[in-house]
Each structure stands twice: as structure tokens, then as C-alpha cells.
Amino acid sequence: MTHLHELTATEIVQAIHGGRTTAVAVAEACLLHIESRDADVQAWEYLDPGLVLEQARALDRAGGKGALQGVPVGLKDIIDTADMPTALGTPIHAGRRPTIDAACTALTRRAGGIIMGKTVTTEFANRFPGKSRNPHDVTRTPGGSSSGSGAAVGASMVPLAVGTQTTASTIRPASFCGCVGYVPSRGDIRTFGVMEAAASFDTVGLIARSVEDINLFRNVLIGTPPAALPEVAINEARIGFARTGFWNECDEDTKAFLEGFAKTLAADGAAVSDVAMPVALDEVQEAHRWVSSFEFVRNRTFEIDHHWERISSALRGGRIQDGMDCSFELYGESRETLRRCAALLDDVFKDYDVLLTPAVAGEAPVGLTSTGNASFSTLWTALNIPAVTLPLHRGPNGMPVGLQFVSRRYADRMLLGIARAVSRKHG
């Protein structure tokens, strides 16, 4: 029999609604599993078992039928919670207590979800790593910046976690930790109460163990009634294989997997063909660098002016220096580059429903001083389109490696429908 902490969110809701278990029983099982694993994985920045059980008891007493009834959820520690600290991944804000919930926090609670605690993030959700480790090999990074969220779901501590993505901060940890990761069309899920890194790109991301759970959580966070995904047959899908300009940064095993999987999809009956990406899209990474750095450094003016020595040298010499070096004219030119490139990508999607593309270079790197190569999400994040990664491969060391599907903006339900069909057949 599956242990309660191993159930998906959908299974938990069904079991509680059907009277086969309780929110307290699920919460206790997750807390016990966290106690057994978190000394090694270190996914949690803040966890109060008493508060968790208090939420669960209140839900059981009320006897509601919420869409997330009794489902434990982890929140990245840049997302505000009225009853827990939100420290933004830096000692500068240790103990910081918001007075209200972020929109995604409040919507999760309204649907009957249990906020288990705050998951570890990198410093200001940027590059300098937090303490979390990969649950499949604690000598390796879990990715970033939603490191604790990926690790918590990958270790079966919670079935759902919220991250964010400004470059690759949901897709990469989901891939490294063997989870399903989803980044919606920017703006679909509100970012109120979430620390702003770079508003041009910031997107709330979701991490789960199934595409069905992603859809369940997405409906809650966009504020719509529960709705099943469209049934999409693989043999109806038009799939473009997009290696992109970063293909040679993939390791040979990942290249072979993706090449082989494209052939597998074609054998399933999908219309699969190689995509000739417009050469101008090679400009996106540099444009993203300048826009994100310009916005980030202005958002962090207070810390730069008052806590400079408490900011890591990696952040000071990287993103902050870039932001200080970027003129408003360069910022404007970079935004115009992104606008032009978005139109070019729209043209690509006239011929395809989704694109198949790498999620990461390969297995999570050994070591905890870096969160890994972020290049494989930059293009899609910068152009504000939805993406999903599926944990369909194991690398040469047995570590998870995800593949990535992306679609045109606002085609999220079709994207998830195709992802579910692929996951059912090949997961």
C-alpha cells in the first residue's frame, strides 16, 4: 500500500473527500518523512510542525471539500505568508514577518491546502546557492533558485511546491530532482506578495509529481473551478524538435536521449520535425541578461545601500554589477530585442503545437557551489511562454534528467494536455 506521504495531490484530495483518510493523517505522515530525510536534503528554511497540525485539525473540523483539501504544499521562501517568516534567501531578512499572505498563498489556503512551510531558495532567488541538496544524491545540487521546492517534492516530503522562474528557477530544479515542473504563460498566476526579481520575467512556477497535479494546482491559483485537461492524442500533435543555440552545451547522453525520444514520438504517430529556429533568437540570452540585471539591481537598492557587505561576492560581482553597468538606453534596446524575437517565435508556432527541447544540460552537477547551467530555459522565459518538464530519463549515474515542452503563449492547457499524454505513455 502506498504510504500517505507518497500520494499525489489528486490522490490525497480523493481520499479525504471519500472519507478514507484525514488531513491530520496526511500531515503527520509528511512530517514524519521530513524528519527522516531533511537532515540530509535540507529542503526547508522554515517548518513548524505544530502550525502544520493546527491547520490540518482545522480543516478536518470544518469538513470542507476544497480542491486542495488537506494537501501539503511547500512555498519558496520569497513568497509571503502571514503566519511564517519570509527571508528571501538572505540573512539580511532573517525573521522578516509579512503581515498578509501572497496571492498564491491565500488561494492555496482557500482551496483547503496546508502550508507546510518555507522551502530554501538561493540568495534573493538568484545564483548564490542555499543549503538544499539533491534528494537523489546529496553530493549534487538540486538546482536553483527554487532549490528547496524541487528537493521537497523530489524527496516525497510534499506532493506540491511553489517556486518562481526568472530564468530557469523552476524547470531546472524540477528536472534535477525528478519532478514535473511547470511555468505558466507570464501573468496567468498572480505574483502579488512574491519578491520581485525582474518583473519583465518573474513567473510563479509549480512543482509536482504528476501533470494531473499541476493542472489541479494551476486551476486553484488562477482562480477557476476545477477543470480536466483536454484529451490530446499523441498522434494528433504537431511537435517541433528545437535544439536551440545551446544544443552543444548538452552532454552526449542527454543529446542521445532527446534525439531518441523525438523518434519515439514520431513512432507514436506525432508529426515530428526539426525546427529551424530564427537566427535572431540567439540575441535573446544577452537581452535577458541586461533586462533582468537592470530591474534586479534597482529592486535591491535598499540592501545595496545599507547591507552591501552582507550580500555575497558572487551576487555583487555578477547580477548586481551587470545591473549597475546597464544604461537605461541599453535596457530599452534589450526590451525591443525581446519584443522582436517574441514575434519571430510566434511565427514558429504557426507550424507546431509544442516544441521539444532540452530542459537541462544533463544530470545535476556534483557539488553545492553552483546550481547548474540555466541556459536551457532562458529563451522561453525571456519570451514569456509556458513550459513543462517531464522526468522521463535517467542519466549515466542514475540521476533524473527531464525533457522540456514549450508552447505558444496562453496555450497552457494544450501544452499540459500533450504533456499528460506523453507522460502516460512513457512515464
Backbone torsions as a table, in degrees:
resi	resn	phi	psi	omega
1	MET	NA	137.0	179.0
2	THR	-65.4	132.5	175.2
3	HIS	-68.6	151.3	-175.8
4	LEU	-58.8	-36.6	-178.1
5	HIS	-70.7	-13.8	179.8
6	GLU	-93.4	-6.3	179.8
7	LEU	-68.1	148.6	171.2
8	THR	-74.7	167.4	177.7
9	ALA	-61.0	-42.6	179.8
10	THR	-60.2	-42.3	179.2
11	GLU	-66.6	-37.9	178.1
12	ILE	-63.0	-47.1	-179.6
13	VAL	-59.8	-46.4	-179.6
14	GLN	-61.7	-41.3	-178.4
15	ALA	-67.9	-40.4	179.6
16	ILE	-71.1	-44.8	177.9
17	HIS	-61.1	-32.7	-179.0
18	GLY	-86.8	1.2	177.7
19	GLY	76.6	16.0	-177.4
20	ARG	-90.6	-13.5	174.0
21	THR	-156.4	-177.4	-178.0
22	THR	-130.9	162.6	175.9
23	ALA	-61.6	-37.5	179.6
24	VAL	-63.9	-44.4	-179.1
25	ALA	-61.9	-41.6	179.2
26	VAL	-65.9	-46.2	-179.1
27	ALA	-61.1	-43.2	179.8
28	GLU	-63.1	-40.4	179.2
29	ALA	-64.2	-42.1	178.8
30	CYS	-66.4	-41.7	179.0
31	LEU	-63.0	-39.6	179.3
32	LEU	-65.4	-40.2	178.8
33	HIS	-68.5	-40.0	176.3
34	ILE	-59.7	-43.1	179.8
35	GLU	-59.9	-34.8	-177.8
36	SER	-78.4	-22.7	-171.5
37	ARG	-117.6	-23.4	-167.1
38	ASP	-75.4	-17.1	174.9
39	ALA	-61.0	-31.8	178.2
40	ASP	-89.4	-44.3	-173.2
41	VAL	-81.6	-37.9	177.7
42	GLN	56.4	53.8	-179.0
43	ALA	-82.7	-19.0	-168.3
44	TRP	-107.7	130.2	172.1
45	GLU	-88.5	-35.6	179.0
46	TYR	-144.1	126.7	178.7
47	LEU	-147.9	120.4	179.3
48	ASP	-120.4	97.7	-177.4
49	PRO	-55.9	-35.9	179.0
50	GLY	-62.0	-42.4	179.2
51	LEU	-67.9	-37.8	177.1
52	VAL	-59.4	-48.9	-177.7
53	LEU	-69.7	-30.9	175.6
54	GLU	-62.6	-42.7	177.0
55	GLN	-63.2	-43.9	-177.5
56	ALA	-64.2	-42.9	179.9
57	ARG	-63.6	-40.0	179.3
58	ALA	-62.9	-39.5	178.5
59	LEU	-65.3	-43.0	179.7
60	ASP	-65.9	-37.6	178.5
61	ARG	-65.2	-40.4	-177.1
62	ALA	-72.8	-27.5	177.2
63	GLY	63.1	35.0	-177.3
64	GLY	-74.4	174.7	179.0
65	LYS	-126.0	42.6	-177.3
66	GLY	-63.1	157.3	-179.3
67	ALA	-63.4	-25.2	177.4
68	LEU	-117.4	29.3	-171.7
69	GLN	-52.0	113.6	175.6
70	GLY	76.0	9.9	-177.8
71	VAL	-84.2	121.3	175.9
72	PRO	-71.4	135.8	-176.0
73	VAL	-133.1	133.0	172.9
74	GLY	-96.9	141.7	-179.9
75	LEU	-118.5	130.0	174.7
76	LYS	-56.7	140.6	-171.3
77	ASP	-78.6	35.6	165.5
78	ILE	-122.9	9.8	-176.4
79	ILE	-108.4	123.5	-171.7
80	ASP	-69.8	141.6	175.9
81	THR	-137.4	131.2	-176.5
82	ALA	-71.0	-21.1	-174.8
83	ASP	-114.1	10.0	179.6
84	MET	-144.3	153.5	176.4
85	PRO	-71.0	155.7	175.2
86	THR	-133.6	105.7	-167.6
87	ALA	-102.1	-2.4	173.8
88	LEU	62.3	21.6	176.4
89	GLY	71.9	21.6	-177.7
90	THR	-142.4	142.5	176.1
91	PRO	-65.1	-17.2	177.6
92	ILE	-57.3	-36.0	-175.2
93	HIS	-112.3	22.8	177.6
94	ALA	-56.7	131.1	179.1
95	GLY	81.0	1.6	179.6
96	ARG	-57.7	128.8	-175.9
97	ARG	-118.1	103.5	173.8
98	PRO	-64.1	157.6	179.2
99	THR	-97.0	-15.7	178.5
100	ILE	-138.1	165.2	176.5
101	ASP	-80.3	148.4	166.4
102	ALA	-63.7	161.1	-179.6
103	ALA	-57.2	-45.3	-178.2
104	CYS	-67.4	-31.8	175.5
105	THR	-65.5	-49.6	-177.2
106	ALA	-63.6	-40.5	179.4
107	LEU	-66.9	-36.1	176.3
108	THR	-63.5	-45.3	178.8
109	ARG	-64.0	-42.6	-178.4
110	ARG	-58.8	-33.7	-178.6
111	ALA	-84.5	3.3	178.2
112	GLY	92.2	9.4	177.6
113	GLY	-74.5	151.8	177.4
114	ILE	-102.3	120.4	175.6
115	ILE	-79.0	104.5	-176.1
116	MET	-71.0	-37.4	-178.2
117	GLY	164.3	-168.2	-177.1
118	LYS	-106.7	128.0	-179.2
119	THR	-90.4	151.0	-176.4
120	VAL	-62.7	140.3	171.4
121	THR	-128.5	170.5	173.4
122	THR	-76.9	171.4	-178.4
123	GLU	-59.6	117.4	-177.5
124	PHE	51.7	33.1	179.9
125	ALA	55.8	37.7	180.0
126	ASN	-114.5	-134.8	-170.2
127	ARG	-96.7	-30.9	-172.5
128	PHE	-68.2	120.8	-168.3
129	PRO	-66.8	151.2	167.1
130	GLY	-87.4	-163.3	-172.6
131	LYS	-88.9	-9.3	-172.8
132	SER	-66.2	152.8	-179.8
133	ARG	-128.6	160.3	-178.4
134	ASN	-70.4	127.6	-176.3
135	PRO	-67.5	-16.9	-179.8
136	HIS	-91.4	-14.8	176.7
137	ASP	-168.4	104.0	-170.6
138	VAL	-72.7	-1.3	172.2
139	THR	-85.3	-2.9	-176.0
140	ARG	-114.9	156.9	178.5
141	THR	-70.1	147.0	170.1
142	PRO	-87.0	0.5	-173.0
143	GLY	91.2	-179.2	179.7
144	GLY	-158.8	170.1	-0.5
145	SER	-88.0	-6.0	178.3
146	SER	-86.5	51.6	-171.5
147	SER	-64.9	-49.3	-179.1
148	GLY	-66.9	-34.0	178.8
149	SER	-65.1	-45.2	176.7
150	GLY	-63.7	-42.7	-178.5
151	ALA	-67.0	-39.2	-178.0
152	ALA	-65.3	-42.4	178.3
153	VAL	-73.1	-41.7	-179.9
154	GLY	-62.6	-28.2	178.6
155	ALA	-91.9	5.4	-178.8
156	SER	61.3	30.4	174.6
157	MET	-77.9	-34.7	174.7
158	VAL	-143.3	152.8	177.7
159	PRO	-82.8	-19.4	-177.3
160	LEU	-135.7	144.8	171.9
161	ALA	-148.0	151.5	178.6
162	VAL	-104.7	132.8	172.1
163	GLY	-123.2	-165.1	170.4
164	THR	-141.8	163.3	176.1
165	GLN	-139.9	123.3	171.6
166	THR	-113.7	-23.8	172.4
167	THR	-133.8	-70.7	-178.1
168	ALA	-142.2	25.7	-163.0
169	SER	-79.4	-6.0	171.7
170	THR	-111.5	-47.7	-176.7
171	ILE	-62.1	-43.3	-176.6
172	ARG	-66.4	-52.0	178.2
173	PRO	-63.7	-34.0	176.8
174	ALA	-62.3	-44.5	179.3
175	SER	-64.1	-48.7	-177.9
176	PHE	-62.6	-32.9	-174.1
177	CYS	-98.0	4.7	174.8
178	GLY	77.0	36.3	-176.9
179	CYS	-117.9	169.0	166.4
180	VAL	-87.4	126.7	177.6
181	GLY	-120.9	143.8	-176.4
182	TYR	-139.7	132.2	173.2
183	VAL	-119.6	117.8	-175.9
184	PRO	-77.6	168.9	167.4
185	SER	-53.4	130.8	-173.2
186	ARG	-60.4	131.1	179.5
187	GLY	103.6	-19.4	-179.0
188	ASP	-65.4	-40.2	176.5
189	ILE	-106.2	124.6	-173.0
190	ARG	-68.4	143.3	179.9
191	THR	-102.9	12.1	177.8
192	PHE	-58.4	129.5	179.8
193	GLY	84.0	6.3	175.9
194	VAL	-107.6	132.2	-179.9
195	MET	-53.0	128.9	177.9
196	GLU	-82.3	122.3	171.8
197	ALA	-94.5	-59.7	176.1
198	ALA	-147.4	106.2	-170.4
199	ALA	-60.6	-25.6	179.7
200	SER	-64.2	-20.9	-174.1
201	PHE	-127.9	-21.8	-172.6
202	ASP	-54.2	129.2	-179.9
203	THR	-142.6	134.9	173.0
204	VAL	-71.2	129.2	179.7
205	GLY	-116.4	157.1	-176.8
206	LEU	-121.0	142.0	178.5
207	ILE	-128.7	131.7	-175.7
208	ALA	-151.3	-173.9	177.7
209	ARG	-109.0	1.4	176.7
210	SER	-153.4	155.7	176.5
211	VAL	-67.0	-35.5	177.6
212	GLU	-58.2	-40.6	178.5
213	ASP	-66.9	-36.9	176.5
214	ILE	-60.0	-46.1	-179.7
215	ASN	-63.4	-42.7	177.9
216	LEU	-56.8	-49.0	-176.9
217	PHE	-70.3	-39.1	178.8
218	ARG	-58.8	-45.1	180.0
219	ASN	-59.3	-40.4	178.4
220	VAL	-62.6	-45.6	-172.1
221	LEU	-79.3	-19.5	172.5
222	ILE	-93.0	-4.2	172.6
223	GLY	79.7	32.5	178.8
224	THR	-114.7	158.0	176.1
225	PRO	-61.7	156.1	177.1
226	PRO	-53.8	134.3	-179.6
227	ALA	-144.5	128.8	178.7
228	ALA	-68.1	152.0	175.0
229	LEU	-70.3	153.2	175.2
230	PRO	-64.5	141.7	175.3
231	GLU	-77.6	113.0	-177.9
232	VAL	-118.0	123.7	176.5
233	ALA	-84.0	138.8	-179.9
234	ILE	-58.2	-36.5	-176.8
235	ASN	-74.3	-0.2	174.4
236	GLU	-100.4	-8.0	-171.5
237	ALA	-86.4	140.9	172.0
238	ARG	-101.1	111.0	-171.7
239	ILE	-118.6	124.8	175.1
240	GLY	-98.8	133.6	177.1
241	PHE	-91.7	106.6	-174.3
242	ALA	-107.9	99.5	178.6
243	ARG	-71.0	-31.1	-177.4
244	THR	63.6	175.3	-178.2
245	GLY	-72.0	-3.8	-178.0
246	PHE	-102.8	8.4	-175.6
247	TRP	-53.3	-41.6	-176.5
248	ASN	-73.9	-5.3	172.7
249	GLU	-85.3	-10.6	174.7
250	CYS	-74.3	148.5	173.0
251	ASP	-76.9	166.8	-172.9
252	GLU	-65.2	-35.2	179.3
253	ASP	-64.5	-42.3	179.7
254	THR	-67.0	-41.0	176.0
255	LYS	-58.0	-46.6	-178.3
256	ALA	-63.9	-40.3	177.8
257	PHE	-60.9	-48.6	-177.4
258	LEU	-67.1	-40.9	176.5
259	GLU	-60.1	-44.4	180.0
260	GLY	-67.1	-37.2	-178.0
261	PHE	-70.9	-33.9	175.0
262	ALA	-60.1	-40.4	177.3
263	LYS	-67.8	-36.2	177.9
264	THR	-62.9	-44.5	178.6
265	LEU	-62.9	-38.3	176.8
266	ALA	-64.3	-39.2	177.5
267	ALA	-66.3	-27.1	175.5
268	ASP	-73.1	-9.5	179.5
269	GLY	106.1	-2.9	177.8
270	ALA	-69.0	150.3	173.6
271	ALA	-84.7	98.3	-175.2
272	VAL	-110.3	131.7	176.0
273	SER	-149.0	155.5	176.9
274	ASP	-69.6	143.1	-179.7
275	VAL	-102.3	128.2	170.9
276	ALA	-88.6	98.7	-177.3
277	MET	-74.2	137.8	177.7
278	PRO	-55.9	134.8	-177.8
279	VAL	-58.9	-33.1	-178.3
280	ALA	-60.6	-22.3	179.6
281	LEU	-66.3	-15.0	175.1
282	ASP	-64.8	-16.1	179.7
283	GLU	-81.8	-10.3	-171.3
284	VAL	-65.7	-42.5	-175.5
285	GLN	-59.8	-44.3	180.0
286	GLU	-67.5	-38.8	177.7
287	ALA	-64.6	-41.5	176.4
288	HIS	-60.2	-42.0	179.5
289	ARG	-55.8	-48.1	-175.2
290	TRP	-73.1	-41.3	-179.5
291	VAL	-65.9	-46.7	-177.3
292	SER	-66.2	-38.5	-179.5
293	SER	-70.0	-42.4	178.7
294	PHE	-58.1	-46.3	-177.9
295	GLU	-71.6	-41.5	-178.3
296	PHE	-60.9	-46.8	-173.9
297	VAL	-66.4	-31.5	177.1
298	ARG	-75.3	-32.6	175.3
299	ASN	-66.4	-27.1	-176.1
300	ARG	-104.0	25.7	-179.1
301	THR	-57.6	-42.7	-178.2
302	PHE	-60.3	-48.0	-178.1
303	GLU	-67.6	-37.6	178.2
304	ILE	-63.1	-41.1	-177.3
305	ASP	-77.5	-29.4	-171.8
306	HIS	-116.7	-14.9	-176.1
307	HIS	-138.8	35.8	-174.3
308	TRP	-53.3	-43.2	-175.9
309	GLU	-73.0	-13.9	179.3
310	ARG	-95.2	-0.2	173.2
311	ILE	-90.0	138.1	-177.3
312	SER	-61.9	150.5	177.6
313	SER	-64.1	-30.8	178.5
314	ALA	-62.9	-42.3	179.5
315	LEU	-74.0	-39.6	179.4
316	ARG	-62.3	-42.1	-175.6
317	GLY	-87.4	-5.6	-179.5
318	GLY	-109.3	-98.5	-174.3
319	ARG	-59.8	-41.6	-178.0
320	ILE	-67.3	-43.3	178.7
321	GLN	-62.2	-41.7	177.0
322	ASP	-59.3	-43.3	-179.4
323	GLY	-64.6	-36.8	178.1
324	MET	-70.9	-31.5	-178.3
325	ASP	-80.0	-17.7	-174.2
326	CYS	-84.1	119.3	176.6
327	SER	-77.5	162.7	177.4
328	PHE	-64.3	-31.0	178.5
329	GLU	-65.9	-44.0	178.2
330	LEU	-65.6	-39.5	175.8
331	TYR	-57.3	-47.2	179.5
332	GLY	-64.4	-42.9	178.1
333	GLU	-62.0	-38.4	-179.1
334	SER	-68.5	-39.4	176.3
335	ARG	-63.5	-38.8	178.2
336	GLU	-66.0	-38.0	175.3
337	THR	-58.9	-43.7	-179.9
338	LEU	-66.0	-37.2	178.1
339	ARG	-62.3	-46.3	180.0
340	ARG	-63.5	-41.5	-177.9
341	CYS	-69.1	-33.6	176.6
342	ALA	-61.8	-39.0	178.2
343	ALA	-66.2	-37.9	177.5
344	LEU	-64.9	-39.1	179.6
345	LEU	-68.8	-35.3	174.1
346	ASP	-56.0	-39.7	179.4
347	ASP	-65.0	-37.7	178.2
348	VAL	-59.8	-42.0	-175.5
349	PHE	-74.7	-2.9	173.1
350	LYS	-64.7	-24.3	-176.2
351	ASP	-105.6	-5.2	-174.1
352	TYR	-138.9	147.3	171.3
353	ASP	-81.5	-44.1	178.5
354	VAL	-141.1	161.3	171.6
355	LEU	-112.8	137.2	171.7
356	LEU	-94.8	129.1	-172.8
357	THR	-154.8	159.3	178.3
358	PRO	-63.2	145.4	171.9
359	ALA	-93.7	-33.8	-177.5
360	VAL	-147.8	171.2	178.7
361	ALA	-73.8	-26.5	-176.7
362	GLY	168.4	-151.1	179.0
363	GLU	-63.0	156.7	175.6
364	ALA	-56.5	131.0	-179.4
365	PRO	-65.2	149.1	172.4
366	VAL	-70.0	140.2	179.7
367	GLY	107.4	156.5	-174.5
368	LEU	-118.6	14.1	-178.7
369	THR	-93.8	-7.2	178.5
370	SER	-139.3	153.2	178.4
371	THR	-100.4	5.8	175.4
372	GLY	98.1	174.2	-176.3
373	ASN	-72.6	122.4	-177.9
374	ALA	-95.7	2.6	-169.6
375	SER	-63.0	-28.2	-166.6
376	PHE	-79.3	-5.9	174.2
377	SER	-113.3	-11.7	-172.2
378	THR	-56.5	-46.8	-176.9
379	LEU	-59.1	-47.2	-174.6
380	TRP	-72.6	-40.4	178.3
381	THR	-65.7	-43.7	-177.7
382	ALA	-62.9	-29.0	-178.4
383	LEU	-101.2	8.1	166.7
384	ASN	64.0	39.3	178.7
385	ILE	-109.9	158.5	-176.2
386	PRO	-77.7	152.9	-177.7
387	ALA	-145.9	150.6	174.7
388	VAL	-140.7	140.1	174.0
389	THR	-114.7	138.5	-179.6
390	LEU	-117.1	135.0	-177.4
391	PRO	-83.8	76.1	-170.9
392	LEU	-108.8	8.8	-176.7
393	HIS	-145.5	152.1	169.6
394	ARG	-120.7	132.7	-178.7
395	GLY	-78.0	-172.5	-175.5
396	PRO	-63.7	-20.6	177.5
397	ASN	-102.9	13.1	177.8
398	GLY	79.9	9.6	-179.0
399	MET	-88.2	148.8	-179.4
400	PRO	-64.6	144.1	171.7
401	VAL	-138.3	121.1	-179.6
402	GLY	-90.9	157.4	165.3
403	LEU	-105.9	163.8	-175.1
404	GLN	-125.4	134.4	168.0
405	PHE	-111.9	139.4	174.0
406	VAL	-130.1	155.8	178.7
407	SER	-138.1	174.9	177.3
408	ARG	-65.1	159.6	-178.0
409	ARG	-60.6	136.7	178.4
410	TYR	73.1	10.7	174.5
411	ALA	-100.5	34.9	-172.9
412	ASP	-61.3	-42.0	-176.7
413	ARG	-67.4	-38.1	174.8
414	MET	-64.4	-44.3	178.4
415	LEU	-56.1	-49.1	-178.7
416	LEU	-68.7	-33.2	176.5
417	GLY	-63.0	-44.1	176.6
418	ILE	-66.0	-42.0	179.3
419	ALA	-61.0	-40.3	179.1
420	ARG	-65.4	-43.1	179.8
421	ALA	-60.7	-43.4	179.8
422	VAL	-66.6	-42.0	-179.8
423	SER	-64.5	-40.3	178.5
424	ARG	-62.5	-38.9	-175.5
425	LYS	-81.9	-33.6	-171.0
426	HIS	-122.8	0.1	-177.9
427	GLY	-77.8	NA	NA
